[in-house]
Amino acid sequence: MPPNKRYIWQGIYLPSLTGDDLELAMALDTSGSVSDRALAQFTAEVRGIAEGFDSYRIHYYQCDARVAHEAVIEPGDPV
């Protein structure tokens, strides 16, 4: 998929939004410096992204000093 030209000038290469399939990786900082409110907001964002697409694959990582948990979220999986 070609990059989204809207962000290239900033040095950010994001996929263009063509098609209905989404595959991305997200990492969540689970260290003690992150509040429960921030964790809830992140979870809401993941859920919102998943609800915006019929077909998706989200590679989800929880990490502190190292990756503590990794999962792949696809349609039908709980967020």
HELIX and SHEET records of a PDB file:
HELIX    1   1 LYS A    5  ILE A    8  1                                   4    
HELIX    2   2 ASP A   36  GLU A   51  1                                  16    
SHEET    1   A 3 ASP A  21  ASP A  29  0                                        
SHEET    2   A 3 SER A  55  CYS A  63  1                                        
SHEET    3   A 3 VAL A  67  ILE A  73 -1                                        
END                                                                             
